Amino acid sequence: MRSNFQTLISNFFPYYVFSLQILLTHFTQRSTTLSTLKWIDGTQLKFLNVTRFVSIITLIGIVVIFWFPIGGRSINRADWIGLLNLFIPLIVLRILLAKKFLTPSPLWWVIAVFFVLAGLNIYFAPYTQGFALLARPIMGVLIIYVLTEIGQSTGTLKHITRFTIWFCIAMGILALLLTQWNEKSIPFNFILDLIPKLRTLPGFEGGFNANELAGALCWALPFCAAIAIQRWRDKVPAYSVTIAFVLLLLALLFGQSRTAMVGILVALALLISLLIPRGKWRNRAWIGWGLLLVLQLFLIFNPAQRELLDDRDEVSFRARLYMWQSGLDILQDYPFTGVGMNMYRTGTIRQQYPVQGYENRVLPHIHNEVMQIAVDMGIPGILVFLGIYATVAYMVYYCWRYGDSSERAVSLGALSGLLAHAIFGLADAIPLWDRFAFIYWYMLGLISVQYTLVVAQRK
């Protein structure tokens, strides 16, 4: 029986090639009336624009396919990983036309090390799901690649920033409509009862777990805050990004992931300190930040909530301790490989490294992102994971030192999102193999494209 991928390619690939042939023929015929110089400056540029456009559409399609259930079940990436091959002709065209493979960036080196380590892990870890597990990380690298090349082709982040803002607006709306609110959300029931529930929406059946969603919101919300601050400060219209910020903040506040809220408060404090000049506007921002802090403390420590959540919080804390102990046991047994990428959730590992209370329950991750990388890829995985953070921190520092106000806001906003999520990841996790992880790669892409543009401007 043919796989889903084989069926798709047999139907789609001829049209894909035929479309490229039409485009190539069209531009080639037009170029016959032009001089060689005009062809290089005109038609070749059109080729690059077409390649970029097809790359964007292909990438969006892959992100969607790797997210949505198809045929009433979650996608088996072993069937669909071949979709990534659609990028091969696009990258080849890019190399031929632009005379380069990659725009230089220190991020590529650490990512290369990650994939070398991942390949070794597949062969040497005690358990493995094979190369299909690398589908989402490869997709993430393509996100960075496409964003960087868009920035290099256009010389600006204007279009990328606009797309990001509208994506965050859509994300905020979906979060409010689809989140599975829990007992921590009870103080907001008078608002939540007024919001429609769309948890049967195709592709989002069952809605979002509030804690999982909170980790995704941590990546996006600080970026919106940074862009809003920069635009209001420079007297540029900022209504859309302000709306995005408010929607994301409401969704996060209603879901009440405590570590996510701590991460957001730290990220916002960093943005206020660095992006808003001293004076009345910074003072007003600190007042707003203080009110958010007071509200969060009240939601955690008010007697009514404590009576309701004390037992739940104690059980949750103990469960995390059991999980982390199982992770330490794994790391002691397999310090250089872990048990294999994304294997912690499997029944085999659950039996060998049991977690009290989860004998017969699904345990998707270990509720700590550094520990998650450790059980997936061992101590080398931790070093590479932290190396990614160190590399992007250097890139943001470079943008801060040599960039203008807009470039500082983009790079610092993306880094603040990574920081907020890292704090969230102290007691929860979105593994690199998770459906929401594409936002992590997107934030890395924003930093990468901004860094390469600042480097190009200096040269």
C-alpha positions in Angstrom: 0.0 0.0 0.0 1.4 3.4 -0.9 2.1 5.9 1.8 0.4 9.2 2.2 3.5 10.9 1.0 3.8 8.8 -2.2 0.2 9.4 -3.1 0.6 13.1 -2.5 3.8 13.4 -4.5 2.4 11.3 -7.4 -0.5 13.8 -7.7 1.3 17.0 -6.8 4.8 16.8 -8.1 4.0 16.9 -11.9 2.1 20.1 -11.3 5.0 21.5 -9.2 7.5 20.8 -12.0 5.1 22.0 -14.7 4.6 25.3 -12.8 8.3 25.9 -12.5 8.7 25.0 -16.2 6.1 27.6 -17.2 7.8 30.3 -15.0 11.3 29.4 -16.4 10.0 29.4 -20.0 8.2 32.7 -19.5 11.2 34.5 -18.2 13.6 32.9 -20.6 11.5 34.0 -23.6 11.3 37.5 -22.3 15.0 37.6 -21.7 15.8 37.0 -25.4 15.0 40.6 -26.1 17.2 41.9 -23.3 20.9 42.5 -23.2 23.0 40.2 -21.0 23.3 42.9 -18.4 19.6 43.5 -18.3 19.0 39.8 -17.9 21.2 39.7 -14.9 19.6 42.8 -13.4 16.0 42.1 -14.4 15.1 38.5 -15.2 17.5 37.0 -12.8 16.0 39.1 -10.1 12.5 37.9 -11.1 13.8 34.4 -10.8 14.9 35.1 -7.3 11.6 36.7 -6.4 9.7 33.7 -7.8 12.0 31.3 -5.9 11.5 33.2 -2.7 7.7 33.2 -3.2 7.5 29.5 -3.9 9.8 28.8 -0.9 7.4 30.8 1.4 4.3 29.0 0.1 6.0 25.6 0.3 7.2 26.2 3.8 3.8 27.4 5.1 2.3 24.2 3.5 4.9 22.0 5.3 4.2 23.8 8.7 0.5 23.3 8.3 0.9 19.6 7.3 3.2 18.9 10.2 0.7 20.4 12.5 -2.8 19.4 11.5 -4.3 15.9 11.9 -5.1 14.3 8.5 -7.6 11.6 8.0 -8.7 11.8 11.7 -5.3 10.9 13.1 -2.1 12.6 14.0 0.4 12.7 11.1 3.0 10.0 10.9 6.0 12.0 9.9 7.6 8.9 8.5 5.0 9.2 5.7 5.3 13.0 5.2 9.0 13.8 5.9 9.6 13.5 2.1 7.8 16.8 1.7 11.0 18.5 2.8 12.6 17.3 -0.5 10.5 20.0 -2.2 13.0 22.5 -1.0 15.9 20.9 -2.8 15.1 22.4 -6.3 14.4 25.8 -4.6 17.7 25.8 -2.8 19.5 24.8 -6.0 17.8 27.6 -7.9 18.8 30.0 -5.1 22.4 28.9 -5.3 22.5 29.3 -9.1 20.9 32.7 -9.1 22.4 34.3 -6.0 25.7 32.5 -6.3 25.7 31.5 -2.6 24.2 28.7 -0.5 23.8 30.4 2.9 24.1 33.9 4.3 26.9 33.6 6.8 25.8 33.5 10.4 27.3 31.9 13.6 23.9 30.2 14.2 24.5 27.8 11.3 27.6 26.4 13.0 25.8 25.4 16.2 22.8 24.1 14.2 25.2 22.0 12.2 26.6 20.5 15.4 23.1 19.8 16.6 22.3 17.8 13.5 25.5 15.9 13.6 24.8 15.0 17.2 21.2 14.0 16.3 22.5 11.7 13.6 24.9 10.1 16.0 22.1 9.8 18.5 19.9 7.8 16.1 22.7 5.2 15.7 24.1 5.0 19.2 21.2 5.8 21.6 19.6 2.7 23.1 16.3 3.5 21.5 15.3 5.5 18.5 12.4 6.5 16.3 14.7 6.9 13.3 15.4 9.9 11.0 11.7 10.7 10.7 11.9 12.4 14.1 14.2 15.1 12.6 11.3 16.3 10.3 10.3 19.2 12.6 13.9 20.3 13.4 14.7 20.3 9.6 11.5 22.3 9.1 12.8 24.7 11.8 16.1 25.1 9.9 14.2 25.8 6.7 12.2 28.5 8.6 15.5 30.2 9.6 16.8 29.8 6.0 13.8 31.3 4.4 13.5 34.2 6.8 17.2 35.0 6.4 17.1 34.9 2.6 13.9 37.0 2.5 15.7 39.6 4.6 18.8 39.5 2.4 16.7 39.8 -0.8 14.6 42.7 0.4 17.1 44.4 2.7 14.5 44.9 5.4 12.4 43.2 8.0 9.3 45.2 7.3 7.4 42.4 5.6 8.5 39.7 8.0 7.6 41.9 11.0 4.1 42.6 9.5 3.5 38.9 8.9 4.7 38.1 12.5 2.3 40.6 14.0 -0.7 39.2 12.1 0.3 35.7 13.0 0.4 36.7 16.7 -3.0 38.3 16.4 -4.4 35.0 14.9 -2.5 33.1 17.6 -4.1 35.2 20.4 -7.6 34.8 19.0 -7.2 31.0 18.6 -5.8 30.8 22.1 -8.8 32.5 23.6 -11.2 30.3 21.6 -9.5 27.0 21.9 -7.7 26.7 25.3 -8.8 24.1 27.8 -9.2 26.4 30.8 -8.7 24.7 34.2 -9.2 25.3 37.9 -6.5 28.0 37.9 -8.6 30.0 35.5 -11.7 30.0 37.8 -11.2 33.7 38.8 -11.7 34.7 35.2 -14.8 32.6 34.6 -17.0 35.7 34.4 -15.1 36.6 31.2 -14.4 33.1 29.9 -18.1 32.2 30.0 -18.6 34.9 27.4 -16.0 33.6 25.0 -17.2 31.0 22.5 -15.7 27.5 22.6 -14.5 26.2 19.3 -12.7 23.1 20.4 -14.2 21.1 17.5 -12.5 23.3 14.9 -10.9 21.0 12.3 -7.2 20.7 13.0 -7.6 21.9 16.6 -9.9 19.2 17.9 -9.9 19.2 21.7 -8.3 22.6 21.9 -5.0 23.5 23.6 -3.6 22.5 27.0 -3.3 25.8 28.9 0.3 25.1 30.0 1.5 23.9 26.6 0.0 27.0 25.0 1.6 29.2 27.7 5.0 28.0 26.6 4.3 29.0 23.0 2.9 32.4 24.1 6.1 33.1 26.0 8.0 33.1 22.7 5.7 35.5 20.9 4.4 37.9 23.5 7.8 39.7 24.4 8.4 40.2 20.7 5.1 42.0 20.3 5.9 44.1 23.4 9.3 45.1 22.0 7.9 46.1 18.6 5.0 48.0 20.2 7.4 49.9 22.5 9.7 50.8 19.6 6.8 52.0 17.4 5.1 54.1 20.0 8.4 55.6 21.0 9.2 56.5 17.4 5.7 57.8 16.9 4.9 55.1 14.3 1.4 53.6 14.2 1.4 50.5 16.5 -2.3 49.6 16.8 -2.0 46.1 15.2 1.0 45.0 17.3 -0.6 46.4 20.5 -3.7 44.4 19.7 -1.5 41.3 19.3 0.2 42.0 22.6 -3.1 42.4 24.5 -4.6 39.2 23.0 -1.6 37.1 23.9 -1.3 38.6 27.4 -5.0 37.9 28.1 -4.7 34.3 26.9 -1.6 33.8 29.1 -3.2 35.5 32.1 -6.4 33.4 31.8 -4.4 30.2 31.6 -2.3 30.9 34.7 0.9 29.0 34.0 2.9 30.4 36.9 6.4 29.8 35.4 5.2 31.4 32.1 4.0 34.5 34.0 7.3 34.7 35.8 9.1 34.5 32.5 6.9 37.2 30.9 7.4 39.5 33.9 11.2 39.1 33.6 11.1 39.6 29.8 8.9 42.7 30.1 11.2 44.1 32.8 14.2 43.7 30.5 12.4 45.4 27.6 11.2 48.3 29.8 14.8 48.9 31.1 16.4 48.8 27.7 13.9 50.1 25.2 12.1 52.9 27.0 14.2 56.0 27.8 14.2 57.4 31.3 11.2 59.6 32.0 7.5 59.6 32.4 6.9 56.8 29.8 9.3 54.4 31.5 7.7 55.3 34.9 4.2 54.6 33.5 5.5 51.3 32.0 6.8 50.3 35.4 3.5 51.1 37.0 1.7 48.8 34.5 4.3 46.1 35.1 3.8 46.5 38.9 0.0 46.2 38.5 0.5 43.0 36.5 2.8 41.6 39.2 0.3 42.5 42.0 -2.5 40.9 40.1 -0.5 37.7 39.6 0.5 37.5 43.2 -3.2 38.0 44.2 -4.3 35.2 41.9 -1.7 32.9 43.4 -2.0 33.7 47.1 -5.6 34.8 47.7 -7.3 32.4 50.2 -10.0 31.2 47.9 -7.5 30.1 45.3 -5.2 28.5 47.9 -8.1 26.5 49.3 -8.9 25.2 45.9 -5.3 24.7 44.6 -3.2 23.7 47.6 -3.7 20.0 47.1 -3.4 20.2 43.4 -0.1 22.2 43.6 1.4 19.8 46.0 0.6 16.8 43.8 2.0 18.7 40.8 5.2 19.6 42.6 5.7 16.1 43.8 5.1 14.7 40.3 7.8 17.0 38.9 10.3 15.8 41.5 9.6 12.2 40.5 10.0 13.1 36.9 13.3 14.8 37.4 14.6 11.9 39.5 13.7 9.6 36.6 15.6 11.9 34.3 18.7 11.9 36.6 18.5 8.1 36.6 18.5 8.0 32.8 21.4 10.5 32.6 23.4 8.3 35.0 22.8 5.2 32.8 23.2 7.0 29.5 25.2 10.2 30.0 26.4 10.6 26.4 23.2 9.7 24.5 20.2 9.8 26.8 17.6 7.1 25.9 17.0 8.6 22.5 15.3 11.5 21.0 11.6 11.8 22.1 11.8 8.4 23.7 11.0 9.5 27.2 7.3 9.4 26.6 7.3 5.8 25.3 5.9 2.9 27.3 9.3 1.1 27.3 11.0 4.0 29.1 8.1 4.4 31.4 8.5 0.8 32.5 12.3 1.1 33.0 12.2 4.5 34.7 8.7 4.7 36.3 7.3 7.9 37.6 4.9 7.6 40.6 1.4 8.6 39.5 2.1 8.0 35.8 2.2 4.2 35.7 -0.8 4.2 33.3 -0.9 7.8 32.1 0.8 9.5 29.1 3.8 11.5 30.2 4.7 13.6 27.1 7.8 15.2 28.6 9.8 15.6 31.8 8.7 19.2 32.7 12.1 20.8 32.4 13.6 21.6 29.0 17.3 21.2 29.9 16.4 17.8 31.5 14.4 17.0 28.4 17.4 17.5 26.2 19.5 15.5 28.6 17.2 12.4 28.5 16.8 12.8 24.7 20.5 13.4 23.7 22.6 13.2 26.9 25.1 15.7 28.2 26.3 16.7 24.6 22.7 17.6 23.9 22.7 20.0 26.8 25.9 21.6 25.7 24.5 22.2 22.1 21.1 23.4 23.4 22.8 25.9 25.7 25.2 26.8 22.8 22.2 27.9 20.7 21.2 30.3 23.5 24.7 31.6 23.8 25.1 32.1 20.1 21.9 34.1 19.7 22.7 36.2 22.8 26.0 37.2 21.0 24.1 38.0 17.8 21.6 40.2 19.7 24.4 41.9 21.4 25.9 42.7 18.0 22.6 44.1 16.8 22.3 46.1 20.0 25.7 47.6 19.5 25.6 48.4 15.8 21.9 48.5 14.9 19.3 51.3 15.0 16.2 51.4 17.2 14.1 49.1 15.0 16.9 46.6 14.7 17.5 46.6 18.4 13.7 46.1 19.1 13.4 43.1 16.7 16.5 41.3 18.0 15.9 42.1 21.7 12.2 41.2 21.4 13.0 37.8 19.9 15.7 37.2 22.6 13.3 38.2 25.4 10.8 35.6 24.0 13.5 33.0 24.3 14.4 34.1 27.8 10.7 34.0 28.9 10.3 30.6 27.5 13.5 29.4 29.1 12.1 30.4 32.5 8.8 28.6 31.6 11.0 25.6 30.8 12.4 25.3 34.3 9.2 23.6 35.3 7.5 22.7 32.0 8.6 21.9 28.5 7.9 22.1 24.8 10.4 19.6 23.3 12.0 20.3 20.0 9.9 17.5 18.5 6.6 19.2 19.6 4.1 20.8 17.2 4.6 24.3 18.8 8.4 24.1 18.4 8.2 25.9 15.0 7.7 29.2 16.9 11.1 28.6 18.7 12.8 28.2 15.3 10.9 31.3 14.0 12.3 33.4 16.9 15.8 32.1 16.0 15.1 33.1 12.4 14.1 36.6 13.4 17.4 37.0 15.3 19.4 35.5 12.4 17.9 37.7 9.7 18.3 40.8 11.8 21.9 40.0 12.6 22.8 39.3 9.0 21.2 42.6 7.9 23.2 44.6 10.5 26.4 42.9 9.5 25.7 43.7 5.8 25.0 47.4 6.7 28.3 47.6 8.5 30.2 46.2 5.5 
